[in-house]
Amino acid sequence: MVNAFMAHDLLWGMTPGQLPADAPAWAIASLGAGQPVVVRRAVSTAGQVAVGVRGRLREQRFAASMAIASVSRRVQPEQLCHVDIDRDLPVIRALKQLRPLLDDCGWTWGISGSAGFELASGFTALHESSDLDLILRTPQPLTRTQARELMMLLDAPACVVDMQLQTPFGAIALREWAGSSNRVLLKNATQACLVIDPWNPREQAA
């Protein structure tokens, strides 16, 4: 399998044996239970992909590398848009409210974070105060006016909604792009830098 993975993809197949010797017990238990790992924005060595292991607690996150040859399944955020679970939580109600609005916009969007993890894996990750993390694929520029209009939609539900815009050169927070600051933080596999135009490959760190 080629290394065409993107940040927030969920991958199955990593075993506790692939963890370094200093890995915490909870990370070993997570992989032992068959949980997926999430692709991180980081540079990895040949034949490896940078991933993160999730634990049951919010602070339980462990950075690791997974052998690409071990990947048995991959789920991307956009594959989860119309997956449902029968749980009465604010984050699930918000997703059901936003789903038709985002579909009607005609953009490619997806679900990441705890919601994406639970929707994809079936492992419990959501609770009453969970945020809804969304991804919007933006290969072409999204104007700041469009960003502000989109923020108005996302501020309506009963839980906090965070959306990342995935440009060809990294990710920016929709909330920042919809704001008044001249520069926004662009994150990619090698750095995080302030840019004026996240879709311009010539932009350099401030």
C-alpha positions in Angstrom: 0.0 0.0 0.0 1.5 3.3 -1.0 1.9 6.1 1.5 -1.0 8.3 0.3 -2.4 8.7 3.7 -3.7 12.1 4.9 -4.0 13.6 8.4 -7.1 12.3 10.2 -7.3 9.1 8.3 -8.0 6.1 10.6 -5.9 3.0 10.0 -6.3 -0.5 11.3 -3.6 -3.2 11.6 -1.1 -1.7 14.1 -0.2 -4.1 16.9 1.2 -3.5 20.4 4.4 -5.0 19.1 5.0 -2.0 16.8 5.0 0.4 19.8 8.3 1.5 21.3 9.5 0.1 24.6 8.4 3.2 26.5 4.8 3.1 25.3 2.3 3.6 28.1 0.1 0.6 29.2 -3.0 2.3 28.0 -1.6 2.6 24.4 -0.7 -1.1 24.5 -4.2 -1.9 25.7 -5.9 0.2 23.0 -4.1 -1.5 20.2 -4.6 -4.9 21.9 -8.3 -4.2 21.7 -8.2 -3.7 18.0 -8.6 0.1 17.9 -7.5 2.1 14.9 -4.8 4.7 15.0 -5.1 8.2 13.4 -2.7 9.6 10.9 -0.7 12.6 12.2 0.8 15.6 10.3 4.5 14.6 10.7 7.3 13.4 8.5 7.9 9.6 8.8 10.7 7.3 7.6 10.4 5.2 4.4 7.8 2.5 4.8 6.2 4.1 7.9 3.4 6.5 8.5 3.2 8.9 11.5 0.2 8.0 13.7 -1.4 8.7 17.0 -2.8 6.1 19.5 -5.9 7.2 21.4 -6.8 6.2 25.0 -10.0 6.5 26.8 -9.1 9.8 28.4 -8.6 13.1 26.5 -5.0 13.5 27.6 -4.2 9.9 26.5 -2.6 10.5 23.1 0.6 8.8 22.1 2.6 9.6 18.9 4.1 6.6 17.1 4.9 5.2 13.7 3.1 2.4 11.9 4.5 0.1 9.2 2.6 0.8 6.0 2.7 -2.9 5.2 0.7 -3.5 8.3 -2.3 -1.4 7.3 -5.3 -3.6 6.8 -8.0 -1.0 6.5 -8.3 2.8 6.0 -11.2 5.1 6.7 -11.2 8.7 5.6 -13.2 11.5 7.3 -15.4 12.0 4.2 -16.5 8.3 4.4 -18.2 9.0 7.7 -20.6 11.8 6.7 -23.6 9.6 6.7 -22.8 7.0 9.3 -25.2 7.1 12.3 -25.0 5.8 15.8 -27.9 5.5 18.3 -26.6 7.8 21.1 -28.5 10.8 22.4 -25.6 13.3 22.7 -25.3 17.0 21.7 -22.5 16.2 19.3 -24.7 13.6 17.5 -27.7 16.0 17.4 -25.4 18.7 16.0 -24.1 16.4 13.3 -27.7 15.4 12.2 -28.6 19.1 12.1 -25.5 20.1 10.0 -25.4 17.1 7.6 -28.0 18.3 5.1 -26.7 21.9 5.2 -23.1 20.8 4.4 -24.3 18.3 1.8 -26.3 21.1 0.1 -23.2 23.3 -0.1 -21.6 20.9 -2.6 -18.2 20.7 -0.8 -16.4 17.5 0.2 -16.5 17.3 4.0 -15.8 14.8 6.7 -15.8 14.0 10.4 -12.7 13.7 12.5 -11.8 13.7 16.2 -13.7 11.7 18.7 -16.9 11.6 16.6 -15.0 10.3 13.6 -13.3 7.7 15.8 -16.5 6.4 17.3 -18.4 6.4 14.0 -15.7 4.5 12.2 -14.7 2.0 14.9 -17.6 1.5 17.3 -15.4 2.2 20.3 -16.9 4.7 22.7 -15.2 8.0 22.5 -18.0 10.6 22.8 -19.5 12.2 25.9 -22.0 15.0 26.8 -19.4 17.8 26.3 -17.7 16.5 23.2 -16.9 18.9 20.4 -17.8 18.1 16.8 -14.6 18.1 14.6 -15.1 18.5 10.9 -12.9 18.6 7.8 -13.6 20.5 4.6 -11.5 19.6 1.5 -10.7 22.9 -0.2 -8.4 22.2 -3.2 -9.6 25.6 -4.5 -9.6 28.8 -2.5 -12.5 29.5 -0.1 -13.0 33.2 0.2 -13.1 34.8 3.6 -16.7 35.8 2.9 -17.6 32.2 2.2 -15.8 31.2 5.4 -17.9 33.7 7.5 -21.1 32.4 6.0 -20.1 28.9 6.8 -19.2 29.9 10.4 -22.8 31.1 10.8 -24.0 27.7 10.0 -21.6 26.0 12.4 -22.3 28.3 15.3 -26.0 27.2 15.4 -25.8 23.7 16.9 -25.9 22.9 20.6 -22.2 21.9 20.8 -18.9 23.5 19.8 -18.1 22.8 16.2 -14.5 23.1 14.9 -13.8 22.8 11.2 -10.4 22.6 9.5 -9.9 23.6 5.9 -7.6 21.2 4.1 -5.7 23.1 1.4 -3.2 21.5 -0.9 -0.4 22.9 1.4 -1.7 22.2 4.8 -4.7 22.9 7.1 -6.1 26.1 8.6 -8.9 26.6 11.1 -12.1 27.8 9.5 -12.6 30.0 12.6 -9.3 31.8 11.9 -10.0 32.2 8.2 -13.4 33.7 8.9 -11.8 36.2 11.4 -10.3 39.6 10.9 -6.6 38.7 11.3 -4.5 39.3 8.2 -2.5 36.1 8.7 -3.6 32.6 9.7 -1.8 29.6 11.0 -1.1 27.0 8.3 -0.1 23.5 9.5 1.6 20.8 7.4 3.8 17.8 8.0 7.0 19.9 8.5 5.9 23.2 10.1 3.3 25.6 11.2 3.6 29.1 9.8 1.6 32.3 9.5 0.4 33.0 6.0 -1.8 35.5 4.2 -3.0 33.1 1.4 -3.1 29.4 2.5 -3.5 28.3 -1.1 -0.3 30.1 -2.3 2.7 27.6 -2.4 5.1 30.6 -2.3 4.1 31.8 1.1 6.8 31.6 3.7 6.8 31.6 7.5 6.3 35.1 8.9 
